Amino acid sequence: MRKATMKDIAEQAGVSVATVSYIINNASNQSIPESTRVKVLQIAKEIGYVPNLAARSLIKNKTGLAGILINKTGMPSSRATFEQLAFISELERLLTAAGYHLIMFTFDGTDPASLNVITERKLDVVFLLDVMDDIFYTVSGNFGIGVPLILIDSLISDNLFKQVIYDYEAALSKAVEALDAPHCLFIEKSNNAGYMTYIEECATALRIPTYPYGNMDELDALLYAVAPYRQAIVMNEFTANHIRNKEIMEKLAVICSCGCPEMLRNDIIPITFASKAALAYSVMTKLLARDEQSILDEQTVFRVAVQ
């Protein structure tokens, strides 16, 4: 099947190829009627037009490539795996709709050479997931000035980098309201120390005893060790179902970090968030467009609101 071209779009829309190019490449220096813009984009979608990334990169000095880097250094985390799958799936949908191509890559922070493959791709933006504090600058140093590096589920004490996390303070407060005292919090350990500290400080402020664990065996041991507690707050839906099936806890509130509360048992209380991928995408578009820069400069950490 022949690949659709700008000429095909121009013929169907009754406009010049140049006009199609201006619209496809979102040229800001051209005055084009909105009705024409809508018509051209609709035809492009209908005939399956795919922009030539090489040509676009020459015109706009952009490649149309977005990267997701997933840290595989440190402890394996079932929580992070489930959360990342949900996040990546939605982010990919948003990026694809905006004309980006997504490259996903796992890396070993102890081996800087493992990043060579992705740094050679000249990415427009990079999303970095669950990075260890002590290797962050090793990773970030591989990307040039002007390439936004947005951290997901990671907190770094550096105002140069934008960071997107859930609003755990609000989520824990809502969970406390849904439970009776006494109750505790079970949380799986994270590779990022700042992320763990943030959650633990939120719990301490609400006087919630916190029990971190490294794997499911450690969690099961904790369940039998916390005898005074028959109500608990749990991070992520998969862990909540696992705990509920043990029939130890009488009441559970789960902070739905995986975005799939529909999988929970009916007797579990869900605490849900707005879309983390949508917030990360919004931060990305503002950084790339360089609009609202003063707001972005002032704000480093963006928290996903509780619904």
Backbone as numpy.savetxt, mean C-alpha at the origin, in Angstrom:
# Nx Ny Nz CAx CAy CAz Cx Cy Cz
-3.55 -10.39 -34.33 -4.39 -9.20 -34.33 -3.51 -7.94 -34.33
-3.81 -6.98 -35.23 -3.02 -5.77 -35.35 -3.18 -4.88 -34.12
-2.08 -4.30 -33.67 -2.10 -3.44 -32.51 -2.76 -2.11 -32.84
-3.66 -1.64 -31.97 -4.33 -0.37 -32.18 -3.33 0.78 -32.09
-3.52 1.80 -32.94 -2.61 2.94 -32.98 -3.37 4.25 -32.73
-2.60 5.32 -32.54 -3.21 6.64 -32.40 -3.96 7.04 -33.66
-3.46 6.60 -34.80 -4.13 6.91 -36.07 -5.53 6.31 -36.10
-5.67 5.07 -35.59 -6.98 4.42 -35.52 -7.94 5.24 -34.67
-7.44 5.72 -33.53 -8.28 6.52 -32.63 -8.69 7.82 -33.32
-7.71 8.46 -33.99 -7.97 9.74 -34.65 -9.04 9.60 -35.72
-8.97 8.52 -36.51 -9.95 8.31 -37.58 -11.35 8.13 -37.02
-11.48 7.35 -35.94 -12.81 7.12 -35.35 -13.35 8.36 -34.65
-12.45 9.15 -34.06 -12.88 10.33 -33.31 -13.06 11.55 -34.20
-12.51 11.50 -35.43 -12.62 12.64 -36.33 -11.73 13.80 -35.93
-10.57 13.48 -35.36 -9.61 14.51 -34.96 -8.25 14.15 -35.53
-7.27 15.03 -35.33 -5.92 14.76 -35.83 -5.18 13.81 -34.91
-4.14 13.18 -35.45 -3.30 12.31 -34.64 -2.61 13.12 -33.54
-2.27 14.36 -33.86 -1.63 15.22 -32.86 -2.55 15.45 -31.67
-3.83 15.67 -31.95 -4.80 15.87 -30.86 -4.89 14.63 -29.98
-4.91 13.47 -30.62 -4.94 12.22 -29.86 -3.70 12.11 -28.98
-2.55 12.45 -29.54 -1.30 12.38 -28.79 -1.32 13.30 -27.58
-1.84 14.53 -27.79 -1.93 15.47 -26.66 -2.79 14.90 -25.54
-3.90 14.27 -25.90 -4.84 13.75 -24.90 -4.25 12.53 -24.20
-3.71 11.61 -24.98 -3.14 10.39 -24.42 -1.99 10.71 -23.46
-1.19 11.71 -23.83 -0.03 12.07 -23.02 -0.33 13.17 -22.02
-1.63 13.53 -21.92 -2.09 14.51 -20.93 -1.27 15.80 -20.99
-1.11 16.33 -22.20 -0.32 17.55 -22.39 -1.03 18.73 -21.74
-0.37 19.39 -20.82 -0.98 20.48 -20.07 -0.95 21.81 -20.82
-0.17 21.89 -21.93 -0.03 23.15 -22.65 -0.96 23.25 -23.85
-1.95 22.35 -23.93 -2.90 22.35 -25.03 -4.33 22.53 -24.51
-5.10 23.38 -25.20 -6.50 23.61 -24.83 -7.39 22.74 -25.70
-7.91 21.68 -25.09 -8.73 20.71 -25.83 -10.09 20.61 -25.15
-11.19 20.72 -25.91 -12.53 20.61 -25.30 -12.68 19.31 -24.53
-13.35 19.40 -23.39 -13.52 18.22 -22.55 -14.27 17.12 -23.28
-15.25 17.50 -24.11 -16.03 16.50 -24.86 -15.12 15.71 -25.80
-14.16 16.40 -26.42 -13.21 15.72 -27.32 -12.31 14.79 -26.53
-11.84 15.26 -25.38 -10.98 14.44 -24.54 -11.68 13.15 -24.11
-12.92 13.28 -23.66 -13.70 12.12 -23.22 -13.90 11.15 -24.38
-14.24 11.69 -25.55 -14.49 10.85 -26.74 -13.25 10.05 -27.13
-12.09 10.74 -27.17 -10.85 10.07 -27.56 -10.47 8.97 -26.56
-10.57 9.28 -25.29 -10.21 8.28 -24.27 -11.16 7.08 -24.30
-12.44 7.33 -24.58 -13.40 6.23 -24.67 -13.09 5.32 -25.85
-12.76 5.92 -27.00 -12.42 5.12 -28.17 -11.14 4.32 -27.93
-10.16 4.97 -27.28 -8.90 4.28 -26.97 -9.15 3.05 -26.12
-10.07 3.19 -25.16 -10.40 2.07 -24.29 -11.12 0.97 -25.07
-12.05 1.36 -25.94 -12.85 0.39 -26.68 -12.01 -0.44 -27.65
-11.03 0.17 -28.30 -10.23 -0.56 -29.28 -8.98 -1.18 -28.68
-8.81 -1.00 -27.35 -7.70 -1.64 -26.66 -6.36 -1.01 -26.94
-6.33 0.32 -27.05 -5.06 1.00 -27.32 -4.15 0.95 -26.10
-2.89 0.57 -26.30 -1.89 0.52 -25.24 -0.77 1.49 -25.61
-0.51 2.52 -24.75 0.53 3.50 -25.08 1.91 2.85 -25.20
2.70 3.39 -26.11 4.08 2.95 -26.27 4.92 3.61 -25.18
5.38 2.81 -24.20 6.08 3.38 -23.06 7.39 4.04 -23.44
8.08 3.48 -24.42 9.35 4.08 -24.83 9.14 5.46 -25.43
8.12 5.58 -26.30 7.82 6.89 -26.90 7.36 7.87 -25.85
6.51 7.42 -24.94 6.01 8.32 -23.90 7.14 8.81 -23.01
8.09 7.95 -22.71 9.18 8.35 -21.83 10.05 9.43 -22.49
10.17 9.40 -23.84 10.94 10.42 -24.53 10.21 11.76 -24.50
8.86 11.71 -24.62 8.07 12.93 -24.66 7.98 13.56 -23.28
7.71 12.76 -22.27 7.41 13.29 -20.94 8.53 13.07 -19.93
9.63 12.46 -20.37 10.70 12.08 -19.45 10.19 11.18 -18.33
9.17 10.37 -18.66 8.59 9.41 -17.75 8.49 8.06 -18.46
8.61 6.99 -17.70 8.55 5.66 -18.30 7.19 5.00 -18.17
6.34 5.51 -17.26 5.07 4.84 -17.01 5.22 3.57 -16.21
6.36 3.41 -15.53 6.62 2.21 -14.74 6.59 2.54 -13.25
5.86 1.77 -12.49 5.83 1.90 -11.03 6.35 0.60 -10.43
7.12 0.72 -9.37 7.70 -0.48 -8.75 7.20 -0.71 -7.34
7.02 -1.97 -7.00 6.72 -2.36 -5.63 7.86 -3.25 -5.15
8.53 -2.82 -4.09 9.62 -3.60 -3.52 9.16 -4.24 -2.22
9.29 -5.55 -2.15 8.86 -6.30 -0.96 10.09 -6.85 -0.26
10.24 -6.47 0.98 11.40 -6.90 1.77 11.30 -8.38 2.13
12.32 -9.16 1.81 12.35 -10.56 2.21 13.45 -10.82 3.23
14.08 -9.71 3.71 15.08 -9.82 4.75 14.40 -9.85 6.10
14.96 -10.61 7.05 14.38 -10.65 8.38 13.40 -11.78 8.54
12.47 -11.61 9.48 11.55 -12.68 9.82 10.40 -12.79 8.81
10.03 -14.02 8.40 8.85 -14.17 7.55 7.60 -13.86 8.37
6.65 -13.18 7.76 5.46 -12.75 8.49 4.21 -13.11 7.71
3.36 -13.95 8.31 2.09 -14.28 7.65 1.20 -13.05 7.57
1.24 -12.20 8.63 0.45 -10.98 8.63 0.83 -10.10 7.43
2.14 -9.87 7.28 2.61 -9.02 6.19 2.24 -9.61 4.84
2.35 -10.92 4.70 2.02 -11.57 3.42 0.58 -11.33 3.04
-0.35 -11.56 3.95 -1.76 -11.38 3.66 -2.09 -9.91 3.38
-1.53 -9.01 4.20 -1.79 -7.58 4.01 -1.23 -7.10 2.67
-0.03 -7.56 2.32 0.60 -7.12 1.09 -0.16 -7.59 -0.14
-0.68 -8.80 -0.11 -1.45 -9.30 -1.25 -2.66 -8.42 -1.51
-3.38 -8.05 -0.47 -4.56 -7.20 -0.63 -4.17 -5.82 -1.13
-3.11 -5.26 -0.56 -2.66 -3.92 -0.95 -2.20 -3.90 -2.40
-1.36 -4.86 -2.78 -0.80 -4.88 -4.13 -1.90 -5.07 -5.17
-2.87 -5.92 -4.88 -3.96 -6.16 -5.82 -4.73 -4.88 -6.13
-5.05 -4.12 -5.09 -5.81 -2.89 -5.32 -4.94 -1.80 -5.94
-3.70 -1.69 -5.49 -2.83 -0.68 -6.05 -2.59 -0.93 -7.54
-2.42 -2.18 -7.91 -2.23 -2.52 -9.32 -3.43 -2.08 -10.15
-4.62 -2.28 -9.63 -5.83 -1.86 -10.35 -5.83 -0.35 -10.57
-5.47 0.41 -9.54 -5.45 1.87 -9.65 -4.38 2.34 -10.62
-3.20 1.73 -10.55 -2.10 2.13 -11.43 -2.40 1.78 -12.88
-2.97 0.60 -13.11 -3.30 0.18 -14.47 -4.33 1.11 -15.09
-5.33 1.49 -14.30 -6.36 2.41 -14.80 -5.77 3.76 -15.17
-4.66 4.13 -14.52 -4.01 5.41 -14.80 -2.94 5.30 -15.89
-2.79 4.10 -16.46 -1.84 3.92 -17.55 -0.44 3.49 -17.16
-0.27 3.11 -15.90 1.05 2.65 -15.45 1.18 1.13 -15.62
2.42 0.71 -15.74 2.74 -0.71 -15.71 3.47 -0.98 -14.39
3.08 -2.04 -13.71 3.60 -2.32 -12.38 4.65 -3.43 -12.42
5.78 -3.17 -11.76 6.82 -4.18 -11.61 6.93 -4.51 -10.13
6.78 -5.77 -9.79 6.88 -6.20 -8.40 8.16 -7.01 -8.22
8.86 -6.73 -7.11 10.17 -7.33 -6.94 10.43 -7.56 -5.46
10.88 -8.75 -5.09 11.32 -9.01 -3.72 12.83 -8.82 -3.66
13.32 -8.29 -2.54 14.74 -8.00 -2.46 15.32 -8.44 -1.13
16.62 -8.67 -1.15 17.38 -9.01 0.05 18.21 -7.80 0.42
17.84 -7.14 1.52 18.52 -5.92 1.91 19.98 -6.10 2.26
20.40 -7.32 2.54 21.81 -7.57 2.85 22.66 -7.72 1.59
21.98 -7.74 0.43 22.69 -7.89 -0.85 22.27 -6.77 -1.79
22.96 -5.63 -1.75 22.59 -4.49 -2.59 22.49 -4.82 -4.07
23.26 -5.80 -4.52 23.23 -6.17 -5.94 21.88 -6.74 -6.35
21.10 -7.22 -5.36 19.80 -7.80 -5.69 18.82 -6.76 -6.21
19.15 -5.45 -6.04 18.29 -4.38 -6.52 18.64 -3.93 -7.93
19.72 -4.45 -8.49 20.16 -3.97 -9.80 19.11 -4.13 -10.88
18.41 -5.24 -10.85 17.43 -5.52 -11.90 16.36 -4.45 -11.96
15.87 -4.03 -10.79 14.77 -3.08 -10.79 15.25 -1.63 -10.92
16.44 -1.30 -10.43 16.92 0.07 -10.56 17.27 0.41 -12.00
17.54 -0.59 -12.81 17.83 -0.35 -14.22 16.59 -0.03 -15.04
15.41 -0.17 -14.44 14.16 0.03 -15.19 13.69 1.48 -15.25
14.38 2.39 -14.59 14.01 3.81 -14.61 12.55 4.02 -14.21
12.26 3.69 -12.97 10.89 3.77 -12.46 10.49 5.21 -12.19
9.19 5.49 -12.36 8.65 6.81 -12.03 8.38 6.95 -10.54
8.06 5.84 -9.86 7.72 5.86 -8.44 7.99 4.47 -7.87
8.32 4.42 -6.59 8.60 3.15 -5.93 7.82 3.08 -4.62
7.17 1.95 -4.39 6.51 1.67 -3.12 7.33 0.61 -2.40
7.71 0.89 -1.16 8.59 0.00 -0.40 7.81 -0.56 0.79
7.70 -1.89 0.88 6.85 -2.54 1.88 7.68 -3.21 2.97
7.29 -2.95 4.24 7.80 -3.68 5.40 9.33 -3.76 5.43
9.98 -2.60 5.31 11.44 -2.58 5.23 12.05 -2.52 6.63
13.16 -3.20 6.82 13.90 -3.14 8.08 14.60 -1.79 8.18
14.61 -1.23 9.39 15.18 0.10 9.59 16.64 0.20 9.16
17.43 -0.82 9.48 18.88 -0.72 9.27 19.30 -0.92 7.81
18.37 -1.30 6.94 18.73 -1.44 5.52 17.99 -0.43 4.65
17.19 0.43 5.27 16.37 1.36 4.49 17.22 2.23 3.57
18.28 2.83 4.11 19.08 3.75 3.30 19.90 3.02 2.25
20.19 1.76 2.50 20.84 0.95 1.46 19.92 0.81 0.26
18.63 0.63 0.55 17.64 0.49 -0.52 17.37 1.83 -1.19
17.06 2.85 -0.39 16.66 4.14 -0.95 17.78 4.78 -1.76
19.03 4.49 -1.41 20.15 5.07 -2.13 20.29 4.58 -3.56
19.52 3.55 -3.92 19.59 3.01 -5.28 18.70 3.77 -6.25
17.90 4.71 -5.75 16.99 5.43 -6.62 17.36 6.91 -6.66
17.34 7.47 -7.86 17.81 8.82 -8.05 16.88 9.88 -7.49
17.39 11.10 -7.42 16.59 12.25 -6.99 15.44 12.45 -7.97
14.27 12.70 -7.45 13.11 12.91 -8.30 12.24 11.69 -8.44
12.70 10.54 -7.95 11.88 9.32 -7.97 11.26 9.15 -6.58
9.96 9.40 -6.44 9.33 9.28 -5.11 9.44 7.86 -4.58
9.85 7.75 -3.32 9.91 6.45 -2.63 8.93 6.52 -1.48
7.85 5.76 -1.57 6.76 5.82 -0.59 6.78 4.54 0.24
6.88 4.70 1.55 6.95 3.54 2.45 5.54 3.11 2.84
5.33 1.80 2.84 4.04 1.22 3.22 4.27 0.31 4.43
3.48 0.52 5.49 3.61 -0.28 6.72 5.02 -0.21 7.29
5.63 0.94 7.17 6.97 1.16 7.70 7.06 2.61 8.16
7.75 2.83 9.27 7.96 4.18 9.78 9.45 4.44 9.94
9.92 5.51 9.31 11.32 5.91 9.35 11.39 7.36 9.81
12.33 7.67 10.69 12.47 9.05 11.19 13.23 9.89 10.17
12.56 10.15 9.05 13.17 10.96 7.99 12.05 11.65 7.22
11.99 12.98 7.31 10.92 13.73 6.67 11.00 13.79 5.15
12.07 13.27 4.58 12.19 13.25 3.13 11.28 12.22 2.48
10.85 11.23 3.28 10.11 10.12 2.70 8.68 10.07 3.24
7.73 9.91 2.32 6.33 9.80 2.70 6.02 8.36 3.11
5.19 8.23 4.15 4.93 6.93 4.76 3.41 6.75 4.95
2.91 5.60 4.55 1.47 5.33 4.62 1.24 4.14 5.55
0.45 4.35 6.60 0.14 3.29 7.56 -1.33 3.41 7.97
-1.83 2.38 8.60 -3.18 2.44 9.17 -3.19 3.32 10.41
-4.33 3.92 10.69 -4.50 4.72 11.91 -4.83 3.75 13.06
-3.78 3.17 13.63 -3.99 2.17 14.67 -4.48 2.79 15.97
-4.18 4.04 16.20 -4.68 4.69 17.41 -6.21 4.71 17.40
-6.78 5.13 16.27 -8.25 5.16 16.15 -8.83 3.76 16.13
-8.15 2.82 15.47 -8.65 1.45 15.37 -8.68 0.77 16.74
-7.61 0.94 17.51 -7.57 0.33 18.83 -8.61 0.96 19.76
-8.80 2.26 19.64 -9.82 2.93 20.46 -11.20 2.36 20.18
-11.49 2.12 18.91 -12.78 1.57 18.53 -12.93 0.13 19.02
-11.84 -0.62 18.98 -11.88 -2.01 19.45 -12.13 -2.06 20.96
-11.48 -1.16 21.69 -11.68 -1.10 23.14 -13.15 -0.84 23.48
-13.77 0.05 22.72 -15.18 0.37 22.96 -16.09 -0.84 22.73
-15.64 -1.76 21.87 -16.47 -2.91 21.52 -16.31 -4.08 22.49
-15.29 -4.02 23.36 -15.01 -5.13 24.28 -15.23 -4.72 25.73
-15.30 -5.72 26.57 -15.37 -5.50 28.01 -13.98 -5.72 28.60
-13.71 -5.13 29.73 -12.43 -5.36 30.42 -12.54 -6.65 31.24
-11.40 -7.35 31.41 -10.09 -7.07 30.85 -9.94 -7.67 29.45
-9.08 -7.07 28.64 -8.78 -7.61 27.32 -7.32 -7.30 26.99
-6.80 -7.95 25.96 -5.40 -7.77 25.59 -5.30 -7.66 24.07
-4.09 -7.41 23.59 -3.83 -7.28 22.16 -2.78 -8.29 21.74
-3.09 -9.07 20.68 -2.11 -9.96 20.06 -1.65 -9.32 18.76
-0.33 -9.19 18.61 0.20 -8.58 17.39 1.43 -9.32 16.92
1.45 -9.64 15.63 2.61 -10.31 15.05 3.74 -9.31 14.87
4.96 -9.75 15.16 6.12 -8.87 15.05 6.35 -8.44 13.61
6.89 -7.23 13.46 7.15 -6.66 12.15 8.65 -6.50 11.93
9.07 -6.48 10.67 10.47 -6.22 10.36 10.84 -4.78 10.66
9.85 -3.89 10.63 10.13 -2.47 10.84 9.89 -2.09 12.29
10.95 -1.68 12.97 10.86 -1.38 14.40 9.95 -0.19 14.67
9.99 0.83 13.82 9.16 2.00 14.01 7.68 1.68 13.95
7.32 0.78 13.07 5.93 0.34 12.92 5.46 -0.37 14.19
6.29 -1.26 14.71 5.94 -1.98 15.94 5.83 -1.03 17.13
6.78 -0.10 17.22 6.78 0.86 18.32 5.52 1.71 18.30
5.11 2.14 17.11 3.90 2.96 16.97 2.67 2.22 17.50
2.50 0.96 17.11 1.33 0.20 17.56 1.39 -0.03 19.07
2.56 -0.38 19.58 2.70 -0.64 21.01 2.45 0.63 21.83
2.89 1.78 21.32 2.64 3.04 22.03 1.14 3.39 22.02
0.47 3.10 20.93 -0.98 3.33 20.87 -1.69 2.45 21.90
-1.26 1.19 21.98 -1.86 0.26 22.94 -1.58 0.68 24.38
-0.36 1.12 24.64 0.00 1.56 26.00 -0.84 2.76 26.43
-1.07 3.69 25.50 -1.87 4.88 25.82 -3.29 4.50 26.20
-3.77 3.39 25.64 -5.12 2.92 25.95 -5.13 1.85 27.04
-3.96 1.62 27.63 -3.79 0.64 28.71 -4.21 -0.77 28.27
-3.76 -1.13 27.08 -4.04 -2.48 26.56 -2.78 -3.32 26.70
-2.79 -4.39 27.48 -1.63 -5.29 27.54 -1.37 -5.88 26.15
-0.10 -5.86 25.73 0.24 -6.28 24.37 1.12 -7.52 24.39
0.78 -8.48 23.51 1.54 -9.73 23.42 2.01 -9.95 21.98
3.27 -9.57 21.69 3.82 -9.80 20.35 4.19 -11.27 20.18
4.11 -11.76 18.96 4.51 -13.14 18.66 5.17 -13.17 17.29
6.02 -14.16 17.09 6.76 -14.26 15.85 6.16 -15.20 14.83
5.43 -16.22 15.28 4.81 -17.17 14.37 3.58 -17.77 15.04
2.87 -18.63 14.33 1.61 -19.16 14.86 1.83 -20.08 16.05
2.96 -20.76 16.12 3.25 -21.61 17.28 3.39 -20.75 18.54
4.09 -19.62 18.39 4.23 -18.70 19.52 2.87 -18.12 19.93
2.03 -17.83 18.94 0.70 -17.31 19.25 -0.12 -18.34 20.02
-0.08 -19.59 19.58 -0.85 -20.63 20.26 -0.40 -20.79 21.71
0.91 -20.67 21.93 1.43 -20.77 23.30 0.94 -19.60 24.15
0.88 -18.42 23.55 0.40 -17.24 24.28 -1.08 -17.37 24.65
-1.85 -17.97 23.77 -3.29 -18.10 24.03 -3.56 -18.87 25.32
-2.74 -19.85 25.58 -2.93 -20.64 26.80 -2.24 -20.01 28.00
-1.35 -19.04 27.73 -0.59 -18.43 28.83 -1.29 -17.21 29.43
-2.17 -16.57 28.64 -2.82 -15.33 29.12 -4.14 -15.67 29.81
-4.06 -16.43 30.85 -5.25 -16.94 31.54 -6.26 -15.88 31.97
-5.86 -14.68 32.41 -6.86 -13.72 32.89 -7.74 -13.16 31.77
-7.32 -13.34 30.51 -8.03 -12.69 29.42 -8.90 -13.67 28.64
-10.15 -13.28 28.47 -11.07 -14.07 27.64 -11.64 -13.21 26.51
-11.13 -11.97 26.42 -11.47 -11.09 25.31 -10.18 -10.48 24.79
-10.10 -10.30 23.45 -8.84 -9.83 22.88 -9.07 -9.05 21.60
-8.06 -8.22 21.30 -7.98 -7.51 20.02 -6.91 -8.22 19.18
-7.20 -8.43 17.93 -6.31 -9.20 17.06 -6.05 -8.40 15.78
-4.83 -8.49 15.28 -4.48 -7.88 13.99 -4.67 -8.90 12.87
-5.43 -8.57 11.90 -5.71 -9.26 10.64 -6.73 -10.39 10.78
-7.49 -10.56 9.73 -8.64 -11.45 9.72 -8.26 -12.92 9.81
-7.18 -13.32 9.18 -6.78 -14.72 9.19 -6.40 -15.17 10.60
-5.66 -14.33 11.31 -5.29 -14.66 12.68 -6.51 -14.69 13.59
-7.46 -13.79 13.35 -8.67 -13.75 14.17 -9.45 -15.05 14.05
-9.62 -15.55 12.84 -10.33 -16.82 12.67 -9.58 -17.97 13.32
-8.25 -17.93 13.21 -7.43 -18.98 13.84 -7.66 -18.99 15.35
-7.62 -17.82 15.96 -7.80 -17.73 17.42 -9.22 -18.15 17.81
-10.20 -17.70 17.04 -11.59 -18.01 17.40 -11.85 -19.51 17.33
-11.21 -20.17 16.38 -11.41 -21.61 16.24 -10.81 -22.40 17.40
-9.92 -21.78 18.17 -9.35 -22.43 19.35 -10.36 -22.48 20.50
-11.42 -21.67 20.43 -12.48 -21.63 21.45 -11.94 -21.28 22.84
-10.88 -20.45 22.86 -10.33 -20.00 24.14 -10.88 -18.63 24.50
-10.89 -17.74 23.50 -11.39 -16.39 23.72 -12.90 -16.33 23.53
-13.57 -15.64 24.45 -15.02 -15.53 24.37 -15.47 -14.44 23.42
-14.62 -13.42 23.25 -15.02 -12.29 22.41 -13.77 -11.71 21.76
-13.85 -11.47 20.45 -12.72 -10.94 19.70 -13.13 -9.71 18.89
-12.27 -8.72 18.88 -12.38 -7.59 17.95 -11.15 -7.66 17.06
-11.34 -7.63 15.75 -10.22 -7.76 14.84 -10.02 -6.48 14.04
-8.79 -6.03 13.99 -8.42 -4.89 13.16 -8.14 -5.44 11.77
-9.03 -5.13 10.83 -9.04 -5.78 9.52 -7.99 -5.18 8.59
-6.75 -5.53 8.82 -5.64 -4.98 8.04 -5.51 -5.61 6.67
-6.21 -6.73 6.44 -6.15 -7.39 5.13 -7.27 -6.95 4.20
-8.22 -6.17 4.73 -9.29 -5.65 3.90 -10.32 -6.66 3.46
-10.48 -7.75 4.23 -11.49 -8.75 3.85 -12.29 -9.19 5.08
-13.04 -8.27 5.69 -13.83 -8.60 6.88 -14.91 -9.63 6.62
-15.29 -9.80 5.35 -16.34 -10.76 5.01 -15.94 -12.20 5.31
-14.66 -12.47 5.51 -14.22 -13.83 5.78 -14.32 -14.19 7.27
-14.62 -13.20 8.11 -14.66 -13.44 9.55 -15.89 -14.23 9.97
-15.73 -14.98 11.05 -16.89 -15.62 11.65 -17.85 -14.56 12.17
-19.13 -14.91 12.21 -20.16 -13.94 12.56 -20.02 -13.38 13.97
-19.35 -14.11 14.86 -19.25 -13.65 16.25 -17.98 -12.83 16.51
-17.28 -12.43 15.45 -16.09 -11.60 15.59 -16.43 -10.17 15.19
-15.96 -9.20 15.98 -16.27 -7.79 15.73 -15.20 -7.20 14.80
-15.59 -6.74 13.60 -14.60 -6.19 12.67 -14.38 -4.68 12.86
-13.13 -4.26 12.81 -12.76 -2.85 12.78 -12.10 -2.62 11.42
-12.76 -1.85 10.55 -12.31 -1.74 9.17 -11.73 -0.35 8.87
-10.97 -0.30 7.77 -10.31 0.93 7.34 -10.79 1.32 5.94
-10.52 2.57 5.58 -10.63 2.98 4.19 -9.50 2.31 3.41
-9.38 2.60 2.15 -8.40 1.91 1.30 -6.98 2.45 1.49
-6.08 1.57 1.90 -4.67 1.96 2.02 -4.06 2.19 0.64
-4.44 1.37 -0.33 -3.92 1.53 -1.69 -4.36 2.86 -2.29
-5.60 3.25 -2.03 -6.10 4.52 -2.57 -5.35 5.70 -1.98
-5.04 5.64 -0.67 -4.28 6.72 -0.05 -2.86 6.77 -0.59
-2.23 5.60 -0.73 -0.87 5.55 -1.27 -0.84 6.09 -2.71
-1.85 5.74 -3.48 -1.94 6.22 -4.86 -2.13 7.74 -4.90
-2.94 8.27 -3.98 -3.16 9.71 -3.91 -1.87 10.45 -3.57
-1.11 9.93 -2.61 0.17 10.53 -2.26 1.11 10.50 -3.47
1.10 9.38 -4.19 1.95 9.25 -5.38 1.62 10.29 -6.44
0.34 10.45 -6.76 -0.05 11.37 -7.82 0.30 12.81 -7.47
0.17 13.17 -6.20 0.52 14.54 -5.79 2.03 14.76 -5.86
2.79 13.76 -5.50 4.25 13.88 -5.58 4.71 13.99 -7.03
4.12 13.19 -7.90 4.52 13.21 -9.30 4.10 14.49 -9.99
2.92 14.99 -9.62 2.43 16.23 -10.23 3.05 17.45 -9.60
3.63 17.26 -8.42 4.23 18.34 -7.65 3.20 19.41 -7.28
1.91 19.05 -7.21 0.92 20.01 -6.73 0.72 19.77 -5.24
0.14 20.71 -4.56 -0.06 20.68 -3.12 1.25 20.32 -2.42
2.36 20.80 -2.98 3.66 20.42 -2.45 3.86 20.91 -1.02
3.32 22.09 -0.73 3.50 22.62 0.62 2.86 21.71 1.65
1.69 21.13 1.30 1.01 20.22 2.22 1.84 18.95 2.39
2.35 18.43 1.29 3.13 17.20 1.35 4.43 17.41 2.13
5.02 18.60 1.96 6.26 18.87 2.67 6.04 18.89 4.18
4.88 19.37 4.59 4.59 19.45 6.02 4.21 18.10 6.60
3.58 17.27 5.81 3.09 15.98 6.30 3.97 14.85 5.80
4.44 14.04 6.72 5.29 12.91 6.36 4.54 11.59 6.43
3.76 11.42 7.51 3.03 10.16 7.71 1.55 10.36 7.37
1.05 9.50 6.49 -0.35 9.54 6.08 -1.05 8.30 6.66
-2.06 8.53 7.47 -2.75 7.43 8.15 -4.08 7.11 7.48
-4.30 5.84 7.23 -5.54 5.37 6.62 -6.64 5.40 7.66
-7.72 6.10 7.39 -8.78 6.33 8.38 -9.59 5.07 8.66
-10.07 4.98 9.91 -11.00 3.92 10.29 -12.37 4.25 9.73
-13.09 3.25 9.26 -14.43 3.49 8.73 -15.49 3.35 9.81
